[in-house]
Amino acid sequence: MRSPGWRGCETMNWTLALPETVLSVAGLGLLLAGVIPKRDTTFPITMGTLGALLVAAVLVLGAPDGQAFHGQFISDAFARFAKILILLGAATGLLLALDWNEKQGIARFEFPILVLFSTVGMMAMVSASDLITLYMGLELLSLSLYVIAAFDRDNARSAEAGLKYFVLGALASGLYLYGASLTYGFAGTTNFSAIATAVSGEGGVSLGVLVGMTFVVAALAFKISAVPFHMWTPDVYEGAPTPVTAFFASAPKVAAVALLVRVLADPFADLAEQWQGVIWLASLGSMLLGSLAAIRQSNIKRLMAYSSIGHVGYALMGLAVATDVGLRGVMLYMAIYIIMNAGVFAVLVAMRRQGRSLERIEDLAGLGRTDPAMALAMAIFMFSMAGIPPLAGFFSKLYVFLAAVQEGYWVLATVGVLTSVVGAYYYLRIIKIMYFDTAEAALDRRSSAVSFVLAGAGLFNVLFFLFPAPLVAAAAAAVAALAG
């Protein structure tokens, strides 16, 4: 599953990291622009950040294949695919935060800059070809997320969310460093290509490398909220400001899943028999816990937290299969999930009544009569997350289920179908509340940015079945870059 081609070539071709460089320089410039003036610069800095993300996306699409910084940084189709999703998730989070932060009284210029630097960290993560580079990107992401989780500093729940995420995130970082040090100690290198050569040698793989790989996988499983490293997710999702939760559930999750795929499919590809069982258990546990724990939730942000755990389980099904078809299913799943998730959180951001933010499922009662357009959009997202054809969510599950069935992973496929049925209960319950329960007072007028995200995500979910080829081809090209 790894490409031996140009990985041995050492180069200082820094232009391959031009998108990350542009974002970093833009972040420093915007930080100065926010600190120096005395007037409020939050809106122009947010617009500047969105512009920087757009420029970075153009540079990513035009980036060639190759290695940089003596084999520590990779530019390939896989990295480009993941980076576009990351940039999309970051831009969506900023759009949703524009009006919400203002109304909550937390509109400060540091927010878009923290999102920008976390994006740089995520992009470095998915292009990492060395355990040290990976850690640098991971920590840049984590440090930014710790702050924005507690960004509503006068809110006790937000402060608690930031503290919980910091403590457990520090534990995950420790696990990663311990695993990386073991891998270095027994393989003699931190470079992905050299590790792959070391573990595929005639002498076989040492126990130390296996233990190191286990700790590295555990740390990355924490970042994607996979069972049994999911414990932080519901509390952080509920306590963090809603746009921050939307960001947590999209870009960082895509980056961590892509990173997990690269790590397992490249340096540890020859150890597939050892890690497939671990991923199999994580997938099974995530699907079961995510679907069952969400049933009793009354807070919609906690429901989405457990839902995200379940969706990670479906995505890991493709990774457990460890074939090109399975990995393509993983990347397609994350691409579709990030857009479904953006639409749902656009509705949550718009849930305000008389200036007060709402989070309970019952607060959606009668939305079909008071705001038919938003109710229709939410119904589309709920049907899509439940996997109802012909919406995009159906195809995301179809690709990973087919990969599992083709390789004989009948238990995972069966549990996946059954948990999808269970998940349909709480998704359809939301639709029932919107259209059949007694109407509450109308929600406040939503911003144009939220309406834009709602419309874009809704159209994608409805029309995907007509034009699936571009996304499928892009995901296949991404996996081909790993498979060589």
Secondary structure, 3 states (H helix, E strand, C coil): CCCCCCCCCCCCCHHHHHHHHHHHHHHHHHHHHHHCCCCCCHHHHHHHHHHHHHHHHHHHHCCCCEEECCCCEEECHHHHHHHHHHHHHHHHHHHHHHHHHHHHCCCCCHHHHHHHHHHHHHHHHHCECEHHHHHHHHHHHHHHHHHHHCCCCCCHHHHHHHHHHHHHHHHHHHHHHHHHHHHHHHHCCCEHHHHHHHHCCCCCCCHHHHHHHHHHHHHHHHHCCCCCCCCCHHHHHHHCCHHHHHHHCCHHHHHHHHHHHHHHHCCCHHHHHHHHHHHHHHHHHHHHHHHHHCCCCCEHHHHHHHHHHHHHHHHHHHHHHCCHHHHHHHHHHHHHHHHHHHHHHHHHHHCEECCEECCEHHHHCCHHHHCHHHHHHHHHHHHHHHCCCCCHHHHHHHHHHHHHHHCCCHHHHHHHHHHHHHHHHHHHHHHHHHHHCCCCCCCCCCCHHHHHHHHHHHHHHHHHHHCCHHHHHHHHHHHHHHHC
